[in-house]
Amino acid sequence: MRVAMPSRGVERIEARFHGNGFSPHRHDTYALGLTLHGVQTFRYRGSERFSNPGNVIVLHPDEVHDGAAGTDDGLIYRMIYLPPELIGAVEGHHTALPFVGNPVVADAGLWQALADILDDLDHEPDALALDDSVMRIAAGLSRQAGMPRKVVTATARTAVMSARDFLEDHSAETVRSNDLETITGLDRYELARQFRRLLGTSPHRYLVMRRLEQAKRLMSIGAGLAETAADAGFSDQAHFTRHFRKAFGMTPGRWNDLRTRSR
């Protein structure tokens, strides 16, 4: 597994494997990918899916999936994990996120937008190039989603962004629903509803994922698992490992080993 340097919360990887690569897990980002070699198979929304070279993989935030090579030839693919707020920002967060029902699509425009940003994993993408790719990717997702999306009010938009900023700034601390109600002016249930509509996940999951992002950064500079768990805001190493596996389909030790060996 090759892991590119993250940029503006965007993560890019290349994975090569035989057999089962990832156990069931879910991200709070869009996971968008290109199958480059072999047959990519995964279970998603209750069905087995297959992707051949030339197809685009589109996984919506918070949707459980796994990953495996469909043949003995093995599998090579590249993925980008895009924060939903980048997709939402293209239209000013005025509508709910686009949902693409079919996770395997043939879309030349979307393929090219992804290929442009996934071509070079050795260098951080230029800011203008990233902005252009995000715009084209958002257009492709909207095109594939097809159905009109629900309009989000300015009040709800402001509340969600305030909650998001608070969660990012306090990710290593205990955050309670009362805190978010005070900050946003929305009750916890309405906030949860609007948060998912704009960012594709719940406030709690968003908080956990920010802790996991910090954990990845700490591991990448050599921190041990126990130290990482404590500094990122998890109660202990077992708590950290459980959430990491749910989010990424492998243990933090396995992820760190794959990342290190790919250098």
Rosetta silent file (secondary structure, phi, psi, omega in degrees, C-alpha in Angstrom):
SEQUENCE: MRVAMPSRGVERIEARFHGNGFSPHRHDTYALGLTLHGVQTFRYRGSERFSNPGNVIVLHPDEVHDGAAGTDDGLIYRMIYLPPELIGAVEGHHTALPFVGNPVVADAGLWQALADILDDLDHEPDALALDDSVMRIAAGLSRQAGMPRKVVTATARTAVMSARDFLEDHSAETVRSNDLETITGLDRYELARQFRRLLGTSPHRYLVMRRLEQAKRLMSIGAGLAETAADAGFSDQAHFTRHFRKAFGMTPGRWNDLRTRSR
SCORE:     score description
SCORE:     0.000 S_00000001
   1 L     0.000  124.845  173.736    0.000    0.000    0.000 S_00000001
   2 E  -100.444  130.103  179.627    1.358    3.419   -1.030 S_00000001
   3 E  -118.346  118.013  179.384    0.026    6.357    0.968 S_00000001
   4 L   -76.377  160.306  175.676    0.520    9.846   -0.450 S_00000001
   5 L   -62.661  123.783  179.452    1.141   12.873    1.716 S_00000001
   6 L   -60.920  147.271  179.202   -2.295   14.162    2.845 S_00000001
   7 E  -140.872  120.431  179.251   -3.314   17.573    1.497 S_00000001
   8 L    53.430   38.202  178.975   -6.257   19.662    2.821 S_00000001
   9 L    79.764    2.776 -179.496   -7.704   16.541    4.434 S_00000001
  10 E   -93.947  126.916  177.787   -7.496   14.606    1.153 S_00000001
  11 E  -113.417  139.345  178.672   -5.852   11.182    1.319 S_00000001
  12 E  -129.205  138.163 -179.660   -4.687    9.208   -1.743 S_00000001
  13 E  -138.994  160.832  164.203   -3.486    5.615   -1.842 S_00000001
  14 E  -123.828  131.904  179.867   -2.507    2.808   -4.173 S_00000001
  15 E  -121.477  138.834  176.102   -3.247   -0.748   -3.003 S_00000001
  16 E  -132.933  125.149  177.574   -1.964   -4.017   -4.453 S_00000001
  17 E  -163.404  166.450  171.343   -3.022   -7.370   -3.043 S_00000001
  18 L  -113.358  152.687  176.592   -4.296  -10.894   -3.597 S_00000001
  19 L    68.834 -147.823 -177.781   -7.299  -12.383   -1.783 S_00000001
  20 E   -83.438  126.323 -178.759   -9.087  -10.372    0.891 S_00000001
  21 E   -99.384  -39.992 -174.442   -7.529   -6.991    1.534 S_00000001
  22 E  -136.323  135.793  172.498   -9.893   -5.219    3.932 S_00000001
  23 E   -77.395  167.691 -178.145  -12.493   -6.379    6.419 S_00000001
  24 E   -55.173  134.255 -178.320  -15.847   -4.488    6.557 S_00000001
  25 E  -159.745  176.023  178.536  -15.323   -0.840    7.465 S_00000001
  26 L  -151.976  144.171  177.723  -16.604    2.661    6.661 S_00000001
  27 L  -104.059  167.064  170.575  -15.114    6.109    6.144 S_00000001
  28 L  -104.357   19.342  177.538  -16.647    9.520    6.735 S_00000001
  29 L  -117.502  167.104  161.351  -15.342   10.634    3.346 S_00000001
  30 E   -70.544  132.040  172.909  -16.232    9.898   -0.239 S_00000001
  31 E  -109.353  110.693 -173.403  -14.025    6.984   -1.295 S_00000001
  32 E  -122.297  131.473 -173.425  -13.492    7.276   -5.046 S_00000001
  33 E  -146.969  167.247  177.826  -11.241    4.980   -7.011 S_00000001
  34 E  -121.757  123.871  173.210   -9.964    3.593  -10.276 S_00000001
  35 E   -78.897  121.373 -175.834   -9.500   -0.138  -10.857 S_00000001
  36 E  -103.047  -32.164 -177.986   -6.181   -0.437  -12.693 S_00000001
  37 E  -152.851  138.322  178.128   -5.544   -4.204  -12.836 S_00000001
  38 L    84.104 -167.859  178.622   -7.574   -7.292  -12.019 S_00000001
  39 L  -113.013  122.960  179.680  -11.122   -7.503  -10.722 S_00000001
  40 E   -94.790  120.701 -179.766  -12.047   -5.425   -7.676 S_00000001
  41 E  -122.382  143.273 -179.178  -14.790   -7.021   -5.606 S_00000001
  42 E  -161.198  154.762  177.409  -16.503   -5.687   -2.515 S_00000001
  43 E   -99.174  130.904 -172.552  -19.757   -5.946   -0.630 S_00000001
  44 E  -151.454  125.266  179.607  -21.743   -2.696   -0.496 S_00000001
  45 L    51.483   44.142  171.180  -25.333   -1.937    0.545 S_00000001
  46 L    85.981    2.307 -177.883  -26.234   -5.618    0.762 S_00000001
  47 E  -133.953  152.678  174.175  -24.846   -6.786   -2.593 S_00000001
  48 E   -80.395  132.650 -177.282  -21.600   -8.132   -4.011 S_00000001
  49 E  -120.186  154.447 -178.834  -20.054   -5.672   -6.471 S_00000001
  50 E  -137.796  138.243  177.611  -17.381   -6.079   -9.150 S_00000001
  51 E  -132.227  132.920  176.786  -15.213   -3.540  -10.931 S_00000001
  52 L  -105.450  164.351  176.021  -12.934   -4.067  -13.926 S_00000001
  53 L   -53.120  135.145 -176.193  -10.217   -1.755  -15.260 S_00000001
  54 L   104.070  -16.368  178.840  -11.832    1.350  -16.714 S_00000001
  55 L   -90.128  158.855  175.026  -14.541    1.573  -14.068 S_00000001
  56 E  -110.558  133.079  174.790  -14.898    4.179  -11.328 S_00000001
  57 E   -94.370  130.275  178.561  -15.662    3.176   -7.728 S_00000001
  58 E  -128.944  106.106  178.793  -17.965    5.587   -5.844 S_00000001
  59 E  -112.305  123.502 -178.696  -18.524    4.887   -2.141 S_00000001
  60 L   -75.023  150.576  176.095  -20.657    7.343   -0.187 S_00000001
  61 L   -52.261  141.221  173.516  -19.577    8.469    3.297 S_00000001
  62 L    70.122   13.997  176.276  -20.513    6.133    6.144 S_00000001
  63 L   -95.854  126.026 -177.464  -21.450    3.178    3.897 S_00000001
  64 L   -70.411  137.607  177.991  -19.998   -0.149    5.084 S_00000001
  65 E  -156.011  163.061  172.337  -17.864   -2.033    2.559 S_00000001
  66 E  -122.893 -161.202  179.589  -14.972   -4.485    2.367 S_00000001
  67 E  -163.738  135.820 -178.977  -12.421   -5.152   -0.369 S_00000001
  68 E  -154.583  160.348  171.827  -10.923   -8.147   -2.148 S_00000001
  69 E   -85.552  129.663 -174.513   -9.250   -9.284   -5.354 S_00000001
  70 L   -82.637  -11.985  179.606  -11.776  -11.126   -7.502 S_00000001
  71 L  -137.695  170.847  179.227   -9.270  -13.352   -9.326 S_00000001
  72 L   -70.639  -12.252  179.575   -5.927  -15.045   -8.705 S_00000001
  73 L   -70.904  -13.529 -178.007   -4.233  -12.368  -10.823 S_00000001
  74 L    86.187 -178.895 -171.166   -4.452   -9.958   -7.903 S_00000001
  75 E  -140.336  138.456  170.769   -5.672   -6.399   -7.801 S_00000001
  76 E  -131.306  128.671  176.258   -4.223   -2.908   -8.247 S_00000001
  77 E  -150.755  161.655  175.280   -6.300    0.197   -7.683 S_00000001
  78 E  -123.213  143.515 -178.810   -5.961    3.806   -6.582 S_00000001
  79 E  -132.508  150.068  168.592   -8.348    5.662   -4.294 S_00000001
  80 E  -122.372  137.201  179.691   -8.886    9.206   -3.137 S_00000001
  81 E  -110.253  105.123 -173.235  -10.706    9.944    0.120 S_00000001
  82 E  -101.340  122.599  174.809  -12.422   13.305   -0.257 S_00000001
  83 L   -57.644  133.084 -178.796  -13.921   15.132    2.734 S_00000001
  84 H   -56.165  -29.589 -178.578  -17.633   15.739    1.985 S_00000001
  85 H   -65.425  -25.279  175.640  -17.263   19.422    2.803 S_00000001
  86 H   -69.260  -41.267  177.281  -15.053   19.834   -0.290 S_00000001
  87 H   -66.841  -43.612  179.678  -17.789   18.379   -2.495 S_00000001
  88 H   -63.877  -32.506 -176.599  -20.451   20.467   -0.748 S_00000001
  89 H   -67.020  -22.734 -179.706  -18.399   23.651   -1.100 S_00000001
  90 L   -59.705  -34.279  178.025  -18.618   23.468   -4.901 S_00000001
  91 L  -111.139   21.871  175.578  -22.270   24.532   -4.609 S_00000001
  92 L    69.172   23.155 -179.587  -21.825   26.576   -1.458 S_00000001
  93 L    56.597   34.083 -179.246  -23.328   23.875    0.787 S_00000001
  94 L   -86.972  -17.540 -178.383  -26.785   24.846   -0.459 S_00000001
  95 E  -132.396  164.040  176.051  -27.926   21.266   -1.089 S_00000001
  96 L   -64.662  161.119 -178.909  -27.495   17.826    0.437 S_00000001
  97 L   -63.900  145.289  175.254  -24.574   15.697   -0.718 S_00000001
  98 L   -69.239  134.971  177.564  -24.990   13.809   -4.011 S_00000001
  99 L  -114.403  121.181  179.174  -25.682   10.102   -3.483 S_00000001
 100 L   -99.768  112.045 -174.354  -24.675    7.689   -6.247 S_00000001
 101 L   -66.818  -39.123  179.535  -26.679    4.493   -5.852 S_00000001
 102 L   -91.278  117.142 -175.871  -24.502    2.320   -8.094 S_00000001
 103 L   -79.213   -5.205  177.557  -20.963    2.156   -6.653 S_00000001
 104 E  -122.745  112.109 -174.971  -19.430    0.979   -9.957 S_00000001
 105 E  -128.436  155.095  172.069  -19.910    3.423  -12.823 S_00000001
 106 L  -109.795  105.493 -175.730  -18.576    4.041  -16.315 S_00000001
 107 L  -145.678  105.470 -173.902  -18.127    7.800  -16.613 S_00000001
 108 H   -61.683  -39.194 -179.868  -15.294    9.111  -18.777 S_00000001
 109 H   -66.404  -44.210  178.762  -15.358   12.592  -17.257 S_00000001
 110 H   -66.821  -40.483  176.750  -15.279   11.327  -13.683 S_00000001
 111 H   -57.257  -47.739 -176.589  -12.558    8.815  -14.574 S_00000001
 112 H   -66.674  -39.015  178.021  -10.355   11.545  -16.035 S_00000001
 113 H   -60.756  -41.909  178.704  -10.881   13.877  -13.074 S_00000001
 114 H   -70.989  -41.692  179.833   -9.799   11.110  -10.720 S_00000001
 115 H   -59.876  -38.810 -178.659   -6.910   10.001  -12.938 S_00000001
 116 H   -63.475  -38.946 -177.042   -5.527   13.543  -12.986 S_00000001
 117 H   -87.462  -17.798 -179.394   -5.396   13.787   -9.195 S_00000001
 118 H   -99.990   -2.423 -175.261   -4.281   10.171   -8.640 S_00000001
 119 L   -64.138  -42.527 -174.887   -1.561   10.112  -11.280 S_00000001
 120 L  -117.567  102.036  179.611    1.280   11.343   -9.038 S_00000001
 121 L   -90.499   -4.755 -176.310    1.267    9.974   -5.492 S_00000001
 122 L   -86.931  -14.829 -177.541    4.827   11.082   -4.786 S_00000001
 123 L  -131.350  149.389  176.687    4.080   14.787   -4.624 S_00000001
 124 L   -68.861  134.587 -178.169    1.412   16.933   -2.973 S_00000001
 125 L   -67.169  143.973  173.705   -1.026   18.216   -5.604 S_00000001
 126 L   -58.584  142.070 -175.289   -0.893   21.861   -6.564 S_00000001
 127 H   -59.085  -41.000 -179.758   -3.719   23.794   -4.868 S_00000001
 128 H   -67.993  -37.982  178.748   -5.196   24.965   -8.169 S_00000001
 129 H   -65.963  -39.715  178.836   -5.047   21.460   -9.627 S_00000001
 130 H   -65.104  -43.871  179.244   -6.785   20.046   -6.558 S_00000001
 131 H   -60.606  -41.881  179.199   -9.529   22.669   -6.738 S_00000001
 132 H   -64.553  -42.547  179.479  -10.102   21.905  -10.407 S_00000001
 133 H   -64.215  -42.330  179.158  -10.261   18.151   -9.750 S_00000001
 134 H   -60.390  -42.843  178.949  -12.701   18.610   -6.867 S_00000001
 135 H   -60.828  -45.262 -178.669  -14.967   20.713   -9.093 S_00000001
 136 H   -69.752  -36.871  177.294  -14.926   18.090  -11.858 S_00000001
 137 H   -65.264  -44.233  178.643  -15.417   15.229   -9.393 S_00000001
 138 H   -60.203  -40.381  178.430  -18.389   17.030   -7.798 S_00000001
 139 H   -63.869  -40.438  178.388  -19.907   17.519  -11.254 S_00000001
 140 H   -65.943  -40.678  178.161  -19.449   13.818  -11.995 S_00000001
 141 H   -64.252  -43.134  178.263  -21.044   12.760   -8.721 S_00000001
 142 H   -63.311  -39.419  178.815  -24.028   15.041   -9.347 S_00000001
 143 H   -63.055  -43.122 -178.825  -24.341   13.675  -12.864 S_00000001
 144 H   -75.140  -29.553  179.499  -24.333   10.081  -11.630 S_00000001
 145 H   -67.516  -40.219  172.753  -26.667   10.829   -8.691 S_00000001
 146 L    78.120  -56.913 -172.938  -29.323   12.056  -11.095 S_00000001
 147 L   -73.982  146.898  175.513  -32.060   12.904   -8.584 S_00000001
 148 L   -60.467  145.758 -177.843  -32.590   16.484   -7.331 S_00000001
 149 L  -103.719  152.546 -178.716  -31.078   17.088   -3.904 S_00000001
 150 L   -68.338  138.684  178.118  -32.717   18.645   -0.869 S_00000001
 151 E   -77.382  139.205  178.824  -32.026   22.321   -0.264 S_00000001
 152 L  -106.778  131.620 -178.160  -30.271   23.171    3.013 S_00000001
 153 L   -71.660  158.549  178.671  -31.225   26.408    4.781 S_00000001
 154 H   -62.430  -36.981  179.282  -28.641   29.049    5.628 S_00000001
 155 H   -63.593  -45.874  179.653  -29.354   28.551    9.353 S_00000001
 156 H   -65.533  -40.261  179.820  -28.715   24.821    9.163 S_00000001
 157 H   -61.123  -46.720  179.616  -25.598   25.344    7.060 S_00000001
 158 H   -62.762  -41.423 -179.272  -24.117   27.793    9.566 S_00000001
 159 H   -64.173  -45.024 -179.134  -24.938   25.487   12.477 S_00000001
 160 H   -63.520  -43.475 -178.972  -23.342   22.442   10.877 S_00000001
 161 H   -66.993  -34.958  176.057  -20.153   24.297    9.986 S_00000001
 162 H   -65.459  -42.596  177.640  -19.906   25.676   13.533 S_00000001
 163 H   -64.253  -42.590  178.293  -20.297   22.174   14.945 S_00000001
 164 H   -58.277  -48.126 -178.706  -17.721   20.837   12.504 S_00000001
 165 H   -62.281  -39.647  179.830  -15.172   23.488   13.499 S_00000001
 166 H   -64.966  -42.939 -179.899  -15.752   22.829   17.201 S_00000001
 167 H   -63.847  -38.926  178.338  -15.287   19.075   16.750 S_00000001
 168 H   -66.538  -40.694 -177.102  -12.044   19.604   14.851 S_00000001
 169 H   -73.950  -21.349 -175.509  -10.681   22.004   17.471 S_00000001
 170 L  -124.374   32.183 -172.817  -11.609   19.712   20.394 S_00000001
 171 L   -64.591  -27.642 -178.906  -11.132   16.261   18.871 S_00000001
 172 L   -88.878    2.178 -177.921   -8.937   14.973   21.701 S_00000001
 173 L  -109.268  169.113  173.497  -11.462   16.075   24.347 S_00000001
 174 L   -79.607  122.393  178.778  -14.833   14.785   25.507 S_00000001
 175 L  -114.672  130.012 -178.332  -17.573   16.546   23.534 S_00000001
 176 L  -110.072  159.436  179.317  -21.195   16.311   24.671 S_00000001
 177 H   -58.306  -35.741  178.985  -24.445   16.987   22.840 S_00000001
 178 H   -59.647  -38.090  179.265  -25.094   19.921   25.191 S_00000001
 179 H   -61.207  -45.588 -177.363  -21.897   21.577   23.959 S_00000001
 180 H   -70.784  -34.200  176.772  -23.005   21.365   20.333 S_00000001
 181 H   -63.502  -41.773 -179.806  -26.531   22.550   21.145 S_00000001
 182 H   -64.633  -41.361 -176.827  -25.115   25.642   22.845 S_00000001
 183 H   -71.381  -40.008 -170.453  -22.777   26.414   19.946 S_00000001
 184 H   -96.956  -24.842 -175.124  -25.233   25.831   17.097 S_00000001
 185 L    80.744    3.055  175.703  -28.630   26.777   18.519 S_00000001
 186 L  -105.037  148.145  173.775  -30.116   23.533   17.174 S_00000001
 187 L   -71.460  162.168 -170.670  -31.328   20.664   19.308 S_00000001
 188 H   -60.290  -31.177 -176.774  -29.203   17.519   19.099 S_00000001
 189 H   -77.778  -41.603  177.078  -31.580   15.631   16.809 S_00000001
 190 H   -67.378  -38.209  177.201  -32.004   18.400   14.251 S_00000001
 191 H   -61.898  -44.811  179.665  -28.249   18.982   14.282 S_00000001
 192 H   -60.309  -40.292 -179.424  -27.620   15.273   13.677 S_00000001
 193 H   -65.044  -47.788 -178.239  -30.082   15.311   10.768 S_00000001
 194 H   -71.901  -33.802  179.089  -28.567   18.396    9.117 S_00000001
 195 H   -62.002  -45.815  179.314  -24.986   17.303    9.857 S_00000001
 196 H   -66.621  -36.316 -179.266  -25.510   14.034    7.994 S_00000001
 197 H   -64.327  -38.145 -177.007  -27.223   15.824    5.107 S_00000001
 198 H   -91.286  -33.831 -173.820  -24.259   18.169    4.595 S_00000001
 199 H  -117.285   -1.599  171.339  -21.289   16.067    5.717 S_00000001
 200 L    78.849    6.740 -178.440  -22.519   12.518    5.198 S_00000001
 201 L  -154.524  179.934  179.889  -22.002   11.301    8.746 S_00000001
 202 L   -92.318  159.439  175.642  -22.942   11.957   12.379 S_00000001
 203 H   -55.412  -39.818 -179.682  -21.197   14.415   14.728 S_00000001
 204 H   -63.838  -46.612  179.382  -19.926   11.477   16.800 S_00000001
 205 H   -64.237  -37.228  178.474  -18.448    9.680   13.801 S_00000001
 206 H   -61.416  -43.135  178.621  -16.911   12.930   12.599 S_00000001
 207 H   -62.680  -45.809 -179.836  -15.207   13.365   15.981 S_00000001
 208 H   -61.568  -41.719 -178.855  -13.894    9.786   15.980 S_00000001
 209 H   -67.498  -32.803  175.706  -12.513   10.159   12.467 S_00000001
 210 H   -67.459  -36.481  174.907  -10.647   13.333   13.380 S_00000001
 211 H   -63.862  -39.630  179.691   -9.052   11.402   16.248 S_00000001
 212 H   -68.846  -35.966  175.057   -8.093    8.642   13.832 S_00000001
 213 H   -61.527  -43.608  177.275   -6.561   11.150   11.429 S_00000001
 214 H   -63.716  -38.097  178.144   -4.447   12.489   14.277 S_00000001
 215 H   -62.135  -42.289  177.076   -3.511    8.923   15.193 S_00000001
 216 H   -60.325  -42.464  179.314   -2.280    8.290   11.651 S_00000001
 217 H   -62.715  -41.852 -179.198   -0.144   11.425   11.822 S_00000001
 218 H   -65.812  -42.870  178.551    1.347   10.346   15.138 S_00000001
 219 H   -64.383  -34.222 -177.706    2.132    6.831   13.874 S_00000001
 220 H   -68.649  -18.690  177.013    3.740    8.261   10.752 S_00000001
 221 L  -105.254   13.699  170.092    6.308   10.080   12.911 S_00000001
 222 L    98.737    7.600  179.029    7.082    6.991   14.973 S_00000001
 223 L   -69.198  143.849  176.333    4.751    7.191   17.989 S_00000001
 224 L   -73.903  166.484 -174.053    3.849    3.877   19.628 S_00000001
 225 H   -66.395  -41.512 -179.564    0.276    2.602   19.693 S_00000001
 226 H   -65.286  -44.063  178.113   -0.351    3.288   23.388 S_00000001
 227 H   -63.684  -41.763  179.078    1.055    6.813   23.123 S_00000001
 228 H   -60.962  -46.708 -179.070   -0.920    7.425   19.943 S_00000001
 229 H   -57.649  -46.009 -177.465   -4.174    6.276   21.537 S_00000001
 230 H   -67.256  -45.384 -175.382   -3.750    8.597   24.507 S_00000001
 231 H   -71.264  -26.603 -178.890   -2.638   11.662   22.537 S_00000001
 232 H   -85.221  -10.876  175.972   -5.400   11.294   19.936 S_00000001
 233 L   107.631    9.774  177.980   -8.157   11.203   22.563 S_00000001
 234 L   -89.149  151.387 -175.190   -8.983    7.492   22.911 S_00000001
 235 L   -67.666  -33.214  177.279   -9.534    5.986   26.352 S_00000001
 236 L  -163.562  179.171 -176.315   -6.962    3.226   25.787 S_00000001
 237 H   -65.939  -37.075  179.948   -5.183    1.241   23.080 S_00000001
 238 H   -64.493  -41.203  177.477   -7.978   -1.328   22.743 S_00000001
 239 H   -61.272  -44.559  177.750  -10.513    1.479   22.211 S_00000001
 240 H   -61.341  -47.793 -177.520   -8.249    3.002   19.552 S_00000001
 241 H   -62.948  -40.517 -179.715   -7.688   -0.327   17.762 S_00000001
 242 H   -62.008  -45.508 -179.718  -11.407   -1.112   17.671 S_00000001
 243 H   -70.288  -35.751  179.862  -12.271    2.208   16.044 S_00000001
 244 H   -63.355  -44.368  179.921   -9.339    2.025   13.636 S_00000001
 245 H   -63.800  -40.095  179.303  -10.417   -1.390   12.345 S_00000001
 246 H   -64.031  -32.300 -175.990  -14.012   -0.191   11.904 S_00000001
 247 H   -87.040  -32.921 -170.873  -12.818    2.818    9.899 S_00000001
 248 H  -124.454   -2.013  174.685  -10.049    1.311    7.776 S_00000001
 249 L    77.910   14.082  176.935  -10.593   -2.446    7.680 S_00000001
 250 L  -160.457  165.365  179.038   -7.341   -3.397    9.433 S_00000001
 251 L   -73.808  158.170  177.220   -5.559   -2.884   12.746 S_00000001
 252 H   -61.699  -34.435  177.898   -3.373    0.206   13.244 S_00000001
 253 H   -63.502  -42.280  178.315   -0.317   -2.038   13.517 S_00000001
 254 H   -65.468  -44.231  178.381   -1.089   -3.647   10.150 S_00000001
 255 H   -59.417  -45.121 -178.346   -1.738   -0.252    8.524 S_00000001
 256 H   -65.104  -38.075  179.413    1.530    1.129    9.861 S_00000001
 257 H   -65.582  -45.156  179.408    3.434   -1.926    8.658 S_00000001
 258 H   -63.618  -41.516  179.648    2.009   -1.665    5.123 S_00000001
 259 H   -63.476  -42.768 -177.388    2.696    2.064    5.009 S_00000001
 260 H   -68.496  -41.448 -177.488    6.288    1.587    6.167 S_00000001
 261 H   -70.584  -19.368 -177.345    7.035   -1.277    3.777 S_00000001
 262 L   -82.165   -6.843 -177.678    5.765    0.697    0.766 S_00000001
 263 L   -69.024    0.000    0.000    8.476    3.351    1.094 S_00000001
